Amino acid sequence: MPRSLRARLIIASVLWTAGLLALMHMFSMLVVHVLPAAAHFPHALAPILAGIGLMVAGFLTLRRSLTPFRQLHDRLTAVRGGSEQRVAGEYASEVQPLIDELNALLEDREKAVKRALDTAGDLAHGLKTPLALLTREADAAMTTGNPALAESIAQQVERMTRQVNYQLARARAAASGPAAATCEVAVCVEALIRAVRKLHAGRALSISSTVAPELRARVHREDLEEMLGNLLDNACKWARSRITLEASRDGGMLSLVLDDDGPGLAPPLRTVVLERGVRADEAAPGHGLGLAIVRTLSEVYGGSIVLDYSPLGGLRVRLSLPGR
């Protein structure tokens, strides 16, 4: 069978037409000559079957010609989803050059993204030293009896650090696509809970989680840690005594629900605080980047974040991400 789609379609059309013409001819012969002499009917049966065979062969040839297009659709979907990096397989000679160009384009994009990420990484690394020096200046100001200046410097350093992490996370997520990496949710959650317990050791907080060990999210672990870390940190700042985190599968999505028993948020504020730079209480510790980072990263991966009333009395955060 030729690889050319045009040739396959021509062959299929010729076979189908030949079979149809043979059937029409035999039908006319049947009406004019055979029916008056029924004894000769078996002699006409062979050509009829031959015509049907030609039509069936034409149909099967056409079906086989279109099968690679269904495979191409599936492989393009896999590339778009991130489970494959290239469009694999061999296709009709009219289509193969297009597939080769598409794979070359994907390879060029991969190289360009790698260069951009390397540049972003170099920039972030270059900022670490100045930020470390500013942190030392804050410590020196605190030592010399200028706590207001020390606090101001520390807040700006934290803001710049989170901005750098935010931009790096966005670049990493956008570059890899929504499904290029997976991570174990339970492992990530356990590590984050240990970290926030140490960070907020001065408060008597009960932090519990219910996450099945087999649950996996189709995101980079660094990005999942960035999102859940921000949410857990916010919950620890506002909770009175209790925080719970549960994870479950909902179709192809992973749902992570975080509840606290803090003061919660009025419905009009639940959308507002997701905007970049907005805080529910300007006097509270922290700033408006945390929830904005979670929202941006979740949307890059095809997920979402929703704020609601918690059964514990405070705020419920539902983070949806692609699951695997």
N, C-alpha and C positions, 0 to 999 in steps of 0.2 A: 504493500500500500504506500503510495507517495506521501511525503510529508507536507506537500503543498495543500493548503486548505482549498484553493481554487480548483486544483485537480480532483480533490476528493469530492467536492460539490458537483463538479461536472460528471464524474463517474456515477455518483448517486443519482443525479438527474437522468443520465442516459439509461441506467438500469431500471429506474422507476418508469420512465417513459416507454422503454422497450417492453417491459412487462405489461404495462397498461394497454399498449397497442396490440400485443399478442392476445390479451384477454378480449379486447374489443373485436379483433378479427375472428377469434374462435367463437365468440358469442354470435357474431353474424352468420358464421358457417353453421353454427348449431341451429339457428332459427331457419336458415334457408335449406340446408341439406340434411342435417343429422336428425332433426326431430321427425321429418317424414319417414326416415328409415332408422328407427330406434336401435336396430341391431348393430349399427355402426357406431353407436355412442362410445363404447370403450376406446375406439381408435382416436376419438377427439379428446379424451381425458388427459392424455400425456401432454399435448400442447398447452392445455389449460393450466395444468400443474406447473409447467415450465414458466408460463407467464406470471403466475402467482409467486413462483420462486424468484424471478427477476425483480418483482416489486418488493419482496421482502428483503432481498439483497440490497436494493437501493435504499430502503428505509434504514437498514442496519449500518450501511456505509455513512449515511447522513448523521445518524445518531453517534457513531464513533467519531465523526469529524467534529461534532460539537462538544464531546466529552472534555477535551483539553480546556475549553473555555470555562466549564464548571470548576475544573481543578485550578485554573488561573484565578477565578474569583475567590476560592478558598485560600489560596496562598497569598493573594493580595490582602485578604482580611487578616491573615496571620501576621503579615508584615506590619500592617496598620496597628494591630493589637500589640505588637512587640515580641511575640513568641518566635518569630523568624526574622532574620536580618536581611535576607535576599529572597527573590522570587525564584524558587528552584523548579527544575523540570525542563523538558524539551517540548516545543510547541510548533505549530505549523510555520512553514518558511516565511509566510507573510507577517507573522506575529513575532517570531523569534528576535528580529532586530530591535523591535520595540522593547521586548523584555530585557535584552542586553543593555540597551540605553538606560532603562529604568534601574537596573542593578548598578550600572556605573554611576548614575545619579545618587543612589543610596550610599554608595561607597564614598563619593565626594562629600556628601553631607556628613557622613560619619567622621571623616577626616577634619572637616571644617568645625564640627562641634567639638572634637577633641582639642583642636587648637584654641577654640574659645574658652573651653574649660581650663586648659592649662594656663591661659592668660589670666582668667579669673582667680585661679589658685595662686598664681604668682602675686597678683594684686593683694589678695587676702594675706598671704604670707608677709608681704612688704609692710602691711599695716600693723602686724602684730607687735613689732618693736616699738613704734610710736605709741601704741595703746598701752603697752607695758610701762613705758616711761611715764605716761600720764597717770597710770595707776600708782606709781611710786610717788609722783608729785602729790597725789591725793593723800597717800599715807604720810608724807612729810608735812602737809598742811594740817592734818589731824594731830600729829605729834607736836607741832609748834603752837597748838591752841587755836586753830582756825577751822572748826568743824563745819561751818557753813560752806566754806570754799571746798573743803575735802568732799563733802556730800555732793556739791554741784559737779565737781570734776568726775567723781565716781559715777554719777548718773549719766553724764555725757559719754564716758567711756563705755558703760554698759549699752547705751543706745547705739553707739557706733559699732560695737562688737556684734550686736544682734542684727544691725543692718547688713553687715558683711555676711553673717551666717544666712540671713534671709536671701540675699542676692545669690549666694552660692547654692543654696537649696533650690531656688527657682531655676537656675541654670542647669543644675544636675537633673532635676525632674523633667524639664522641657527637653533636654538633650536625649535622655534615655527613652522617653516615651512612656505611656501609661502602664506598660506591662513588661518592661525589659528586666525587671529584678523582682525578687520575692524575698520576704523575710518572715521569720517565725514571730508571731505576735506575742505569744506568752513569754518568750525569752526577753523580748524588748520591754514588755510591761513590767516584768519582775525587776529588771535592772533599773528602770526609771523610778519605780516605787522605792527601791533601796536608796536611790539618790535623793529623792525629795524628803524622805524620812530624815536623812542626815542634814539636809539643808534646813528643815523646819524642826529640828530636834527639840527646840525650846517650847514647842507647843504639843499638847496632848491630843494628837490627831490619830484617829483610827482609819487606816487606809487599807481597803480590801479589794481584791480583784477576782473575777471569775472568767477565766479565759482557757478554753480547751487547747491542749498542746498541739493539736493537729491544724489549728487555724493559721493560715498564712495570708499575708497581704501582698498584693502585687505593686509594691513600692520599694524604694531603697530603704534600708534600715535606718540610715542617717536621717532621712526625711520623716519616717514614722516616729523616730525619737524626737525630732524637732517639733512635730505636731503634738504628740502626746505629752512631751515635756512641758510645752507651753500650757496645755490644758491642765495638767496636774499641778503645775506651779500656781496657776490662777486659782484653782480649787483650794489649794493649801492656804493661800493668802486670805480667802474669803470664808472658808468653812469654819464652823464653830468647833466641831469635834469629830465629824464623820465624813468620809469620802468613799464612794464605791465605784468600781469600774467593771463593766461586763462587756463581753464580746460575743457575737453570734453571726452566723451566716444567714443572709437573706437573698436567696437566689444566687446571682453571681457577685453580689456585693457583701462586704464585711461591715457590720455595724458595731461601733464601739460607743457605749453609753457611759458617760461619766456624771455622777450625781454628787452633790454636796449639800450640807445642811446650813449653809450660810444665808445671808439676807436675800439672795436671788436678784433677779432683774425684772423691772416692770416690762410688760410686753412692748411698749414703744421703743425701749432701749435695746431690745434683743437683736434688732437688725442694725441699729446705729453703731453698736460697739464692734461690729465686724468690719466696719470701715477702717481704713488705715489711719492711725494717729488718734483715734477717738477712744477715750476712756470713760467708764461709767462714773468714776469719782476721781477727779483730778488730784485729790488729796491722798489717795491710796497709793501704796507702793507699786512700782511698775509703770508701764506706759502702754500706748495703744498699738504696738507692733505685734504683740503676742497672738491675738486672735486673728489679725490680718494675715500673719504668716500662715496660720492653720488654714484659713479660708483659701488663700492663694495656692498653697501646695495641694490641698485636697482637690481643687478645681483643675489644676494641671493634670492630676492623675485620673480625672473623670469622676471625682467624688464630690462631697458636699459637707457642710457643717450647719447644724440647726440648733438654736438655743430655745429652751422651753422650761416650763415649771417642773421642778423635781419633786417626787413623792417624799423626799427627805425634808422638803421645805425650802430648799435653796434653788440652785440652778442646775438644770440638766443640759448637758452638751451631747448631741448625737453626731458622731463623726462617721461618715460613710466613705468607704474606700473599696476599690476592686479587690475581690478575694480570689483565693486559689486553693 
